Amino acid sequence: QVQLVESGGGSVQPGGSLRLSCAAPRTISIFYTMGWYRQEPEGHREMVATITSTDRTNYADSVEGRFTISRDKAKNTMYLQMSSLEPEDTAVYYCALQRGNDIYWGQGTQVTVSS
C-alpha cells in the first residue's frame, strides 16, 4: 500500500486552530478522492471531510463551518484547516486517498483540545 505522511497535530486550547497536512508520494497524484477521518478512544473511525477529483467537498455535521479541506497539487499535499476547535474534536486524525479499488491511509496524528 501507499503510505501517506501526516503532520500538524498537537495540543491547543478551545477556540484555537490547527492545520493538518497529508503528503502523498510524488509518484501518486493527489487528485483522487481524498479525505480526513478521526477516531476517538474506543470509538469508530468516522468521516470528517472529503474532497473528490472534481473538488466536491463534504463535511461531517459536527465540523461544518469550522473545518476546511483543501489540497496543493504542486506540493502533492492535502490539508485540513481546523478553526474554533472544541474538546469534542479531540481524536487521532487520519488522512486517506482512494485509488481504484484501494484506500491508502496516513499513520494518524493526535489532536488534543483542552484548557
Protein Blocks (a to p, Z undefined) as FASTA:
>chain_A
ZZdddehiacddehiacdddddddfklcfkbcdddddddehiacddfbdcdfkopacddf
klgokaccdddfklopacdddehiafklgccddddddehjbccddebiaddddZZ
